[in-house]
């Protein structure tokens, strides 16, 4: 989170899935980085709720996880995740670069629609 803020992104963090859903009701976000393993409401359920609400259904969601289970990743994509990243495979600088690339690609897709 600090790395993204240091790179100039406005970052809003949530301590658990329930808090994340509340923040999504209060503000609009260009991207949601969503941990799968969270207290109160897990990431896949948060993703279900994001995609079920018309106000957030088009918000791109990248799953951040240390789980490298194909079944969980497949379920995430079937629920509408735009991508996933295994946290252990990225240092903070690499994470920022991947997010930057994703946002640029996402913006290009919006322009071409």
C-alpha positions in Angstrom: 0.0 0.0 0.0 2.8 2.4 0.9 4.5 1.7 -2.4 1.5 2.7 -4.4 1.0 5.9 -2.4 4.7 6.7 -2.9 4.2 6.2 -6.6 1.4 8.9 -6.6 -1.7 6.8 -6.4 -4.5 7.6 -4.1 -4.9 4.5 -2.0 -7.7 3.5 0.4 -7.1 0.4 2.5 -9.6 -1.8 4.4 -8.7 -4.1 7.2 -11.2 -6.8 6.3 -13.8 -7.6 3.6 -16.7 -6.0 5.5 -14.8 -2.7 5.7 -13.8 -2.9 2.1 -17.5 -3.3 1.0 -18.5 -0.3 3.0 -15.7 1.8 1.4 -16.9 0.6 -2.0 -20.4 1.9 -1.2 -19.0 5.3 -0.3 -16.5 6.0 -3.1 -15.8 5.2 -6.7 -12.5 3.4 -7.4 -10.5 2.9 -10.6 -9.2 -0.4 -9.4 -9.6 -2.8 -6.5 -6.7 -4.9 -5.3 -8.4 -7.6 -3.3 -6.8 -10.1 -1.0 -8.6 -13.5 -1.1 -7.8 -14.4 2.6 -9.5 -11.7 4.7 -11.3 -11.7 8.0 -15.1 -11.3 8.3 -15.8 -11.5 4.6 -13.4 -13.3 2.3 -12.1 -11.9 -1.0 -14.2 -14.1 -3.3 -17.4 -13.0 -1.5 -16.3 -9.4 -1.7 -15.8 -9.9 -5.5 -19.2 -11.5 -5.8 -20.8 -8.4 -4.1 -18.7 -5.9 -6.2 -19.9 -7.6 -9.4 -23.5 -7.8 -8.2 -23.9 -4.1 -7.6 -24.5 -2.0 -10.7 -22.4 0.9 -9.2 -19.3 -1.3 -8.9 -19.8 -4.1 -11.5 -17.5 -2.4 -14.0 -14.7 -1.8 -11.5 -11.7 -3.9 -12.4 -10.6 -6.2 -9.6 -7.2 -7.8 -9.3 -6.9 -10.6 -6.8 -3.8 -10.5 -4.6 -3.0 -13.7 -2.9 -0.4 -16.0 -1.7 -2.6 -19.0 -2.6 -1.4 -20.6 -5.8 -4.5 -22.8 -6.1 -5.9 -23.1 -9.6 -9.4 -23.7 -8.3 -9.5 -20.5 -6.3 -8.0 -18.5 -9.2 -10.5 -20.0 -11.7 -13.3 -19.2 -9.3 -12.1 -15.6 -9.1 -12.0 -15.3 -12.9 -15.5 -16.8 -13.2 -16.7 -14.2 -10.7 -15.3 -11.4 -12.8 -11.8 -10.7 -11.6 -9.7 -9.0 -14.2 -6.4 -10.6 -13.0 -4.5 -12.0 -10.1 -1.1 -11.7 -8.6 0.7 -14.0 -6.2 2.0 -11.6 -3.6 5.2 -13.6 -2.9 6.3 -13.3 -6.5 6.5 -9.4 -6.5 8.5 -6.9 -4.5 6.9 -3.6 -3.9 8.4 -1.9 -6.9 7.3 -4.7 -9.2 3.8 -4.6 -7.8 3.6 -0.9 -8.6 4.8 -1.5 -12.2 2.2 -4.3 -12.7 -0.6 -2.0 -11.4 0.6 0.8 -13.6 0.5 -1.5 -16.7 -2.9 -2.8 -15.8 -4.3 0.8 -15.3 -2.9 1.9 -18.7 -4.3 -1.2 -20.4 -7.7 -0.7 -18.7 -7.8 2.9 -19.7 -7.1 1.9 -23.3 -9.9 -0.6 -23.3 -12.3 2.0 -21.9 -11.4 4.4 -24.8 -11.9 1.7 -27.4 -15.4 0.8 -26.2 
